[in-house]
Amino acid sequence: MKDIYEVLRKKQAQQAQLGKQIEALQHAAEELRNVAHLLDGEEEEKDSAVNHV
């Protein structure tokens, strides 16, 4: 039989690790939104340049 405190400690460690991963993913998503905004601007510039030709 497993020690309940050992199981609890492992679950808490897993929860902490998942929390760190979630924070990292949220940060990455924010950075991607910033880049996507820049890329959207580039696409609009390309589209307007093509339409003027």
PDB file of N, H, CA, C and O in Angstrom:
ATOM      1  N   MET A   1       0.842  -1.184   0.000  1.00  0.00           N
ATOM      2  CA  MET A   1       0.000   0.000   0.000  1.00  0.00           C
ATOM      3  C   MET A   1       0.886   1.247   0.000  1.00  0.00           C
ATOM      4  O   MET A   1       1.890   1.304   0.710  1.00  0.00           O
ATOM      5  N   LYS A   2       0.509   2.232  -0.795  1.00  0.00           N
ATOM      6  H   LYS A   2      -0.306   2.185  -1.372  1.00  0.00           H
ATOM      7  CA  LYS A   2       1.289   3.455  -0.896  1.00  0.00           C
ATOM      8  C   LYS A   2       1.013   4.366   0.296  1.00  0.00           C
ATOM      9  O   LYS A   2      -0.095   4.417   0.830  1.00  0.00           O
ATOM     10  N   ASP A   3       2.053   5.074   0.685  1.00  0.00           N
ATOM     11  H   ASP A   3       2.953   5.033   0.251  1.00  0.00           H
ATOM     12  CA  ASP A   3       1.911   6.073   1.734  1.00  0.00           C
ATOM     13  C   ASP A   3       1.143   7.266   1.162  1.00  0.00           C
ATOM     14  O   ASP A   3       1.555   7.833   0.149  1.00  0.00           O
ATOM     15  N   ILE A   4       0.058   7.646   1.782  1.00  0.00           N
ATOM     16  H   ILE A   4      -0.277   7.186   2.605  1.00  0.00           H
ATOM     17  CA  ILE A   4      -0.797   8.710   1.282  1.00  0.00           C
ATOM     18  C   ILE A   4      -0.039  10.026   1.179  1.00  0.00           C
ATOM     19  O   ILE A   4      -0.301  10.821   0.276  1.00  0.00           O
ATOM     20  N   TYR A   5       0.894  10.264   2.089  1.00  0.00           N
ATOM     21  H   TYR A   5       1.107   9.618   2.822  1.00  0.00           H
ATOM     22  CA  TYR A   5       1.662  11.509   2.056  1.00  0.00           C
ATOM     23  C   TYR A   5       2.645  11.531   0.891  1.00  0.00           C
ATOM     24  O   TYR A   5       2.923  12.588   0.324  1.00  0.00           O
ATOM     25  N   GLU A   6       3.163  10.375   0.543  1.00  0.00           N
ATOM     26  H   GLU A   6       2.937   9.516   1.004  1.00  0.00           H
ATOM     27  CA  GLU A   6       4.038  10.278  -0.629  1.00  0.00           C
ATOM     28  C   GLU A   6       3.239  10.551  -1.901  1.00  0.00           C
ATOM     29  O   GLU A   6       3.705  11.273  -2.783  1.00  0.00           O
ATOM     30  N   VAL A   7       2.057   9.987  -1.999  1.00  0.00           N
ATOM     31  H   VAL A   7       1.679   9.401  -1.283  1.00  0.00           H
ATOM     32  CA  VAL A   7       1.193  10.219  -3.154  1.00  0.00           C
ATOM     33  C   VAL A   7       0.835  11.704  -3.233  1.00  0.00           C
ATOM     34  O   VAL A   7       0.885  12.297  -4.310  1.00  0.00           O
ATOM     35  N   LEU A   8       0.480  12.296  -2.116  1.00  0.00           N
ATOM     36  H   LEU A   8       0.440  11.814  -1.241  1.00  0.00           H
ATOM     37  CA  LEU A   8       0.131  13.711  -2.070  1.00  0.00           C
ATOM     38  C   LEU A   8       1.317  14.579  -2.495  1.00  0.00           C
ATOM     39  O   LEU A   8       1.150  15.524  -3.267  1.00  0.00           O
ATOM     40  N   ARG A   9       2.511  14.262  -1.995  1.00  0.00           N
ATOM     41  H   ARG A   9       2.647  13.495  -1.369  1.00  0.00           H
ATOM     42  CA  ARG A   9       3.703  15.033  -2.348  1.00  0.00           C
ATOM     43  C   ARG A   9       3.978  14.948  -3.848  1.00  0.00           C
ATOM     44  O   ARG A   9       4.317  15.953  -4.472  1.00  0.00           O
ATOM     45  N   LYS A  10       3.835  13.758  -4.429  1.00  0.00           N
ATOM     46  H   LYS A  10       3.560  12.941  -3.922  1.00  0.00           H
ATOM     47  CA  LYS A  10       4.048  13.592  -5.873  1.00  0.00           C
ATOM     48  C   LYS A  10       3.011  14.372  -6.668  1.00  0.00           C
ATOM     49  O   LYS A  10       3.347  15.010  -7.665  1.00  0.00           O
ATOM     50  N   LYS A  11       1.763  14.326  -6.240  1.00  0.00           N
ATOM     51  H   LYS A  11       1.490  13.807  -5.430  1.00  0.00           H
ATOM     52  CA  LYS A  11       0.706  15.058  -6.937  1.00  0.00           C
ATOM     53  C   LYS A  11       0.941  16.564  -6.844  1.00  0.00           C
ATOM     54  O   LYS A  11       0.699  17.288  -7.810  1.00  0.00           O
ATOM     55  N   GLN A  12       1.404  17.036  -5.707  1.00  0.00           N
ATOM     56  H   GLN A  12       1.600  16.449  -4.922  1.00  0.00           H
ATOM     57  CA  GLN A  12       1.693  18.461  -5.555  1.00  0.00           C
ATOM     58  C   GLN A  12       2.865  18.872  -6.448  1.00  0.00           C
ATOM     59  O   GLN A  12       2.855  19.961  -7.022  1.00  0.00           O
ATOM     60  N   ALA A  13       3.861  18.016  -6.564  1.00  0.00           N
ATOM     61  H   ALA A  13       3.869  17.132  -6.098  1.00  0.00           H
ATOM     62  CA  ALA A  13       4.994  18.297  -7.447  1.00  0.00           C
ATOM     63  C   ALA A  13       4.528  18.338  -8.900  1.00  0.00           C
ATOM     64  O   ALA A  13       4.957  19.198  -9.668  1.00  0.00           O
ATOM     65  N   GLN A  14       3.653  17.412  -9.274  1.00  0.00           N
ATOM     66  H   GLN A  14       3.304  16.713  -8.650  1.00  0.00           H
ATOM     67  CA  GLN A  14       3.102  17.411 -10.637  1.00  0.00           C
ATOM     68  C   GLN A  14       2.292  18.680 -10.889  1.00  0.00           C
ATOM     69  O   GLN A  14       2.376  19.272 -11.965  1.00  0.00           O
ATOM     70  N   GLN A  15       1.520  19.087  -9.909  1.00  0.00           N
ATOM     71  H   GLN A  15       1.452  18.605  -9.035  1.00  0.00           H
ATOM     72  CA  GLN A  15       0.710  20.295 -10.034  1.00  0.00           C
ATOM     73  C   GLN A  15       1.604  21.519 -10.201  1.00  0.00           C
ATOM     74  O   GLN A  15       1.318  22.391 -11.021  1.00  0.00           O
ATOM     75  N   ALA A  16       2.677  21.587  -9.433  1.00  0.00           N
ATOM     76  H   ALA A  16       2.909  20.879  -8.766  1.00  0.00           H
ATOM     77  CA  ALA A  16       3.602  22.714  -9.541  1.00  0.00           C
ATOM     78  C   ALA A  16       4.247  22.735 -10.927  1.00  0.00           C
ATOM     79  O   ALA A  16       4.384  23.798 -11.533  1.00  0.00           O
ATOM     80  N   GLN A  17       4.639  21.573 -11.427  1.00  0.00           N
ATOM     81  H   GLN A  17       4.528  20.709 -10.935  1.00  0.00           H
ATOM     82  CA  GLN A  17       5.249  21.493 -12.750  1.00  0.00           C
ATOM     83  C   GLN A  17       4.258  21.919 -13.829  1.00  0.00           C
ATOM     84  O   GLN A  17       4.619  22.654 -14.748  1.00  0.00           O
ATOM     85  N   LEU A  18       3.023  21.465 -13.723  1.00  0.00           N
ATOM     86  H   LEU A  18       2.730  20.868 -12.976  1.00  0.00           H
ATOM     87  CA  LEU A  18       1.995  21.863 -14.683  1.00  0.00           C
ATOM     88  C   LEU A  18       1.744  23.370 -14.624  1.00  0.00           C
ATOM     89  O   LEU A  18       1.519  24.004 -15.655  1.00  0.00           O
ATOM     90  N   GLY A  19       1.781  23.935 -13.436  1.00  0.00           N
ATOM     91  H   GLY A  19       1.964  23.419 -12.599  1.00  0.00           H
ATOM     92  CA  GLY A  19       1.610  25.376 -13.293  1.00  0.00           C
ATOM     93  C   GLY A  19       2.701  26.137 -14.026  1.00  0.00           C
ATOM     94  O   GLY A  19       2.431  27.138 -14.689  1.00  0.00           O
ATOM     95  N   LYS A  20       3.942  25.657 -13.906  1.00  0.00           N
ATOM     96  H   LYS A  20       4.161  24.843 -13.368  1.00  0.00           H
ATOM     97  CA  LYS A  20       5.056  26.289 -14.616  1.00  0.00           C
ATOM     98  C   LYS A  20       4.885  26.160 -16.124  1.00  0.00           C
ATOM     99  O   LYS A  20       5.154  27.106 -16.865  1.00  0.00           O
ATOM    100  N   GLN A  21       4.440  25.001 -16.576  1.00  0.00           N
ATOM    101  H   GLN A  21       4.221  24.233 -15.974  1.00  0.00           H
ATOM    102  CA  GLN A  21       4.222  24.796 -18.004  1.00  0.00           C
ATOM    103  C   GLN A  21       3.113  25.704 -18.531  1.00  0.00           C
ATOM    104  O   GLN A  21       3.219  26.246 -19.631  1.00  0.00           O
ATOM    105  N   ILE A  22       2.055  25.865 -17.745  1.00  0.00           N
ATOM    106  H   ILE A  22       1.970  25.424 -16.852  1.00  0.00           H
ATOM    107  CA  ILE A  22       0.953  26.738 -18.145  1.00  0.00           C
ATOM    108  C   ILE A  22       1.444  28.177 -18.263  1.00  0.00           C
ATOM    109  O   ILE A  22       1.108  28.870 -19.223  1.00  0.00           O
ATOM    110  N   GLU A  23       2.236  28.630 -17.293  1.00  0.00           N
ATOM    111  H   GLU A  23       2.508  28.067 -16.512  1.00  0.00           H
ATOM    112  CA  GLU A  23       2.775  29.986 -17.351  1.00  0.00           C
ATOM    113  C   GLU A  23       3.655  30.171 -18.581  1.00  0.00           C
ATOM    114  O   GLU A  23       3.581  31.202 -19.249  1.00  0.00           O
ATOM    115  N   ALA A  24       4.484  29.178 -18.880  1.00  0.00           N
ATOM    116  H   ALA A  24       4.544  28.340 -18.336  1.00  0.00           H
ATOM    117  CA  ALA A  24       5.357  29.258 -20.049  1.00  0.00           C
ATOM    118  C   ALA A  24       4.537  29.310 -21.334  1.00  0.00           C
ATOM    119  O   ALA A  24       4.864  30.067 -22.248  1.00  0.00           O
ATOM    120  N   LEU A  25       3.482  28.518 -21.407  1.00  0.00           N
ATOM    121  H   LEU A  25       3.217  27.904 -20.664  1.00  0.00           H
ATOM    122  CA  LEU A  25       2.620  28.519 -22.594  1.00  0.00           C
ATOM    123  C   LEU A  25       1.862  29.838 -22.735  1.00  0.00           C
ATOM    124  O   LEU A  25       1.672  30.332 -23.846  1.00  0.00           O
ATOM    125  N   GLN A  26       1.433  30.404 -21.616  1.00  0.00           N
ATOM    126  H   GLN A  26       1.588  30.003 -20.713  1.00  0.00           H
ATOM    127  CA  GLN A  26       0.750  31.692 -21.672  1.00  0.00           C
ATOM    128  C   GLN A  26       1.699  32.776 -22.158  1.00  0.00           C
ATOM    129  O   GLN A  26       1.310  33.642 -22.942  1.00  0.00           O
ATOM    130  N   HIS A  27       2.928  32.733 -21.700  1.00  0.00           N
ATOM    131  H   HIS A  27       3.244  32.030 -21.063  1.00  0.00           H
ATOM    132  CA  HIS A  27       3.934  33.700 -22.145  1.00  0.00           C
ATOM    133  C   HIS A  27       4.205  33.525 -23.638  1.00  0.00           C
ATOM    134  O   HIS A  27       4.279  34.504 -24.380  1.00  0.00           O
ATOM    135  N   ALA A  28       4.351  32.278 -24.074  1.00  0.00           N
ATOM    136  H   ALA A  28       4.291  31.482 -23.472  1.00  0.00           H
ATOM    137  CA  ALA A  28       4.596  32.004 -25.495  1.00  0.00           C
ATOM    138  C   ALA A  28       3.414  32.478 -26.339  1.00  0.00           C
ATOM    139  O   ALA A  28       3.613  33.034 -27.419  1.00  0.00           O
ATOM    140  N   ALA A  29       2.202  32.268 -25.867  1.00  0.00           N
ATOM    141  H   ALA A  29       2.040  31.816 -24.989  1.00  0.00           H
ATOM    142  CA  ALA A  29       1.014  32.703 -26.604  1.00  0.00           C
ATOM    143  C   ALA A  29       1.002  34.220 -26.732  1.00  0.00           C
ATOM    144  O   ALA A  29       0.648  34.752 -27.784  1.00  0.00           O
ATOM    145  N   GLU A  30       1.383  34.916 -25.674  1.00  0.00           N
ATOM    146  H   GLU A  30       1.670  34.484 -24.819  1.00  0.00           H
ATOM    147  CA  GLU A  30       1.438  36.381 -25.728  1.00  0.00           C
ATOM    148  C   GLU A  30       2.474  36.840 -26.752  1.00  0.00           C
ATOM    149  O   GLU A  30       2.221  37.764 -27.525  1.00  0.00           O
ATOM    150  N   GLU A  31       3.626  36.200 -26.754  1.00  0.00           N
ATOM    151  H   GLU A  31       3.831  35.449 -26.126  1.00  0.00           H
ATOM    152  CA  GLU A  31       4.666  36.553 -27.718  1.00  0.00           C
ATOM    153  C   GLU A  31       4.206  36.255 -29.149  1.00  0.00           C
ATOM    154  O   GLU A  31       4.476  37.037 -30.060  1.00  0.00           O
ATOM    155  N   LEU A  32       3.530  35.155 -29.343  1.00  0.00           N
ATOM    156  H   LEU A  32       3.312  34.520 -28.603  1.00  0.00           H
ATOM    157  CA  LEU A  32       3.023  34.811 -30.673  1.00  0.00           C
ATOM    158  C   LEU A  32       1.964  35.802 -31.142  1.00  0.00           C
ATOM    159  O   LEU A  32       1.899  36.130 -32.327  1.00  0.00           O
ATOM    160  N   ARG A  33       1.137  36.278 -30.220  1.00  0.00           N
ATOM    161  H   ARG A  33       1.190  36.012 -29.258  1.00  0.00           H
ATOM    162  CA  ARG A  33       0.149  37.294 -30.587  1.00  0.00           C
ATOM    163  C   ARG A  33       0.853  38.562 -31.072  1.00  0.00           C
ATOM    164  O   ARG A  33       0.414  39.197 -32.030  1.00  0.00           O
ATOM    165  N   ASN A  34       1.949  38.925 -30.400  1.00  0.00           N
ATOM    166  H   ASN A  34       2.306  38.409 -29.621  1.00  0.00           H
ATOM    167  CA  ASN A  34       2.707  40.100 -30.820  1.00  0.00           C
ATOM    168  C   ASN A  34       3.282  39.899 -32.216  1.00  0.00           C
ATOM    169  O   ASN A  34       3.235  40.811 -33.041  1.00  0.00           O
ATOM    170  N   VAL A  35       3.817  38.731 -32.484  1.00  0.00           N
ATOM    171  H   VAL A  35       3.855  37.990 -31.814  1.00  0.00           H
ATOM    172  CA  VAL A  35       4.393  38.437 -33.795  1.00  0.00           C
ATOM    173  C   VAL A  35       3.290  38.339 -34.845  1.00  0.00           C
ATOM    174  O   VAL A  35       3.456  38.825 -35.964  1.00  0.00           O
ATOM    175  N   ALA A  36       2.190  37.729 -34.500  1.00  0.00           N
ATOM    176  H   ALA A  36       2.055  37.334 -33.591  1.00  0.00           H
ATOM    177  CA  ALA A  36       1.078  37.585 -35.445  1.00  0.00           C
ATOM    178  C   ALA A  36       0.579  38.960 -35.862  1.00  0.00           C
ATOM    179  O   ALA A  36       0.236  39.168 -37.026  1.00  0.00           O
ATOM    180  N   HIS A  37       0.535  39.883 -34.941  1.00  0.00           N
ATOM    181  H   HIS A  37       0.813  39.714 -33.996  1.00  0.00           H
ATOM    182  CA  HIS A  37       0.109  41.249 -35.262  1.00  0.00           C
ATOM    183  C   HIS A  37       1.057  41.862 -36.293  1.00  0.00           C
ATOM    184  O   HIS A  37       0.616  42.523 -37.233  1.00  0.00           O
ATOM    185  N   LEU A  38       2.348  41.642 -36.115  1.00  0.00           N
ATOM    186  H   LEU A  38       2.706  41.106 -35.351  1.00  0.00           H
ATOM    187  CA  LEU A  38       3.321  42.156 -37.077  1.00  0.00           C
ATOM    188  C   LEU A  38       3.161  41.483 -38.432  1.00  0.00           C
ATOM    189  O   LEU A  38       3.234  42.139 -39.471  1.00  0.00           O
ATOM    190  N   LEU A  39       2.943  40.175 -38.416  1.00  0.00           N
ATOM    191  H   LEU A  39       2.883  39.643 -37.571  1.00  0.00           H
ATOM    192  CA  LEU A  39       2.782  39.448 -39.666  1.00  0.00           C
ATOM    193  C   LEU A  39       1.512  39.869 -40.390  1.00  0.00           C
ATOM    194  O   LEU A  39       1.502  39.947 -41.618  1.00  0.00           O
ATOM    195  N   ASP A  40       0.451  40.139 -39.658  1.00  0.00           N
ATOM    196  H   ASP A  40       0.459  40.075 -38.660  1.00  0.00           H
ATOM    197  CA  ASP A  40      -0.781  40.622 -40.278  1.00  0.00           C
ATOM    198  C   ASP A  40      -0.520  41.934 -41.000  1.00  0.00           C
ATOM    199  O   ASP A  40      -1.032  42.150 -42.098  1.00  0.00           O
ATOM    200  N   GLY A  41       0.263  42.803 -40.400  1.00  0.00           N
ATOM    201  H   GLY A  41       0.679  42.628 -39.508  1.00  0.00           H
ATOM    202  CA  GLY A  41       0.607  44.064 -41.035  1.00  0.00           C
ATOM    203  C   GLY A  41       1.403  43.861 -42.301  1.00  0.00           C
ATOM    204  O   GLY A  41       1.188  44.567 -43.286  1.00  0.00           O
ATOM    205  N   GLU A  42       2.323  42.906 -42.296  1.00  0.00           N
ATOM    206  H   GLU A  42       2.498  42.332 -41.496  1.00  0.00           H
ATOM    207  CA  GLU A  42       3.115  42.612 -43.492  1.00  0.00           C
ATOM    208  C   GLU A  42       2.237  42.060 -44.602  1.00  0.00           C
ATOM    209  O   GLU A  42       2.417  42.413 -45.767  1.00  0.00           O
ATOM    210  N   GLU A  43       1.289  41.198 -44.256  1.00  0.00           N
ATOM    211  H   GLU A  43       1.143  40.910 -43.310  1.00  0.00           H
ATOM    212  CA  GLU A  43       0.391  40.619 -45.255  1.00  0.00           C
ATOM    213  C   GLU A  43      -0.461  41.707 -45.896  1.00  0.00           C
ATOM    214  O   GLU A  43      -0.683  41.692 -47.107  1.00  0.00           O
ATOM    215  N   GLU A  44      -0.937  42.649 -45.089  1.00  0.00           N
ATOM    216  H   GLU A  44      -0.757  42.661 -44.105  1.00  0.00           H
ATOM    217  CA  GLU A  44      -1.746  43.737 -45.631  1.00  0.00           C
ATOM    218  C   GLU A  44      -0.917  44.587 -46.585  1.00  0.00           C
ATOM    219  O   GLU A  44      -1.415  45.024 -47.622  1.00  0.00           O
ATOM    220  N   GLU A  45       0.362  44.824 -46.233  1.00  0.00           N
ATOM    221  H   GLU A  45       0.766  44.468 -45.391  1.00  0.00           H
ATOM    222  CA  GLU A  45       1.240  45.595 -47.109  1.00  0.00           C
ATOM    223  C   GLU A  45       1.476  44.874 -48.421  1.00  0.00           C
ATOM    224  O   GLU A  45       1.469  45.496 -49.483  1.00  0.00           O
ATOM    225  N   LYS A  46       1.688  43.556 -48.357  1.00  0.00           N
ATOM    226  H   LYS A  46       1.694  43.051 -47.494  1.00  0.00           H
ATOM    227  CA  LYS A  46       1.899  42.764 -49.580  1.00  0.00           C
ATOM    228  C   LYS A  46       0.646  42.792 -50.449  1.00  0.00           C
ATOM    229  O   LYS A  46       0.732  42.955 -51.666  1.00  0.00           O
ATOM    230  N   ASP A  47      -0.522  42.632 -49.817  1.00  0.00           N
ATOM    231  H   ASP A  47      -0.591  42.500 -48.829  1.00  0.00           H
ATOM    232  CA  ASP A  47      -1.776  42.644 -50.570  1.00  0.00           C
ATOM    233  C   ASP A  47      -1.995  43.985 -51.255  1.00  0.00           C
ATOM    234  O   ASP A  47      -2.414  44.028 -52.411  1.00  0.00           O
ATOM    235  N   SER A  48      -1.718  45.069 -50.561  1.00  0.00           N
ATOM    236  H   SER A  48      -1.378  45.034 -49.621  1.00  0.00           H
ATOM    237  CA  SER A  48      -1.924  46.379 -51.176  1.00  0.00           C
ATOM    238  C   SER A  48      -0.914  46.635 -52.280  1.00  0.00           C
ATOM    239  O   SER A  48      -1.238  47.306 -53.259  1.00  0.00           O
ATOM    240  N   ALA A  49       0.310  46.113 -52.147  1.00  0.00           N
ATOM    241  H   ALA A  49       0.573  45.567 -51.351  1.00  0.00           H
ATOM    242  CA  ALA A  49       1.320  46.264 -53.189  1.00  0.00           C
ATOM    243  C   ALA A  49       0.922  45.471 -54.424  1.00  0.00           C
ATOM    244  O   ALA A  49       1.123  45.941 -55.544  1.00  0.00           O
ATOM    245  N   VAL A  50       0.367  44.291 -54.250  1.00  0.00           N
ATOM    246  H   VAL A  50       0.203  43.908 -53.341  1.00  0.00           H
ATOM    247  CA  VAL A  50      -0.060  43.458 -55.374  1.00  0.00           C
ATOM    248  C   VAL A  50      -1.246  44.122 -56.079  1.00  0.00           C
ATOM    249  O   VAL A  50      -1.325  44.101 -57.307  1.00  0.00           O
ATOM    250  N   ASN A  51      -2.144  44.694 -55.330  1.00  0.00           N
ATOM    251  H   ASN A  51      -2.080  44.711 -54.333  1.00  0.00           H
ATOM    252  CA  ASN A  51      -3.336  45.325 -55.917  1.00  0.00           C
ATOM    253  C   ASN A  51      -2.991  46.593 -56.692  1.00  0.00           C
ATOM    254  O   ASN A  51      -3.730  46.977 -57.598  1.00  0.00           O
ATOM    255  N   HIS A  52      -1.885  47.247 -56.354  1.00  0.00           N
ATOM    256  H   HIS A  52      -1.284  46.934 -55.618  1.00  0.00           H
ATOM    257  CA  HIS A  52      -1.485  48.462 -57.057  1.00  0.00           C
ATOM    258  C   HIS A  52      -0.733  48.196 -58.361  1.00  0.00           C
ATOM    259  O   HIS A  52      -0.514  49.110 -59.156  1.00  0.00           O
ATOM    260  N   VAL A  53      -0.341  46.948 -58.574  1.00  0.00           N
ATOM    261  H   VAL A  53      -0.518  46.205 -57.929  1.00  0.00           H
ATOM    262  CA  VAL A  53       0.433  46.619 -59.777  1.00  0.00           C
ATOM    263  C   VAL A  53      -0.435  46.448 -60.974  1.00  0.00           C
ATOM    264  O   VAL A  53       0.064  46.169 -62.064  1.00  0.00           O
TER     265      VAL A  53
END
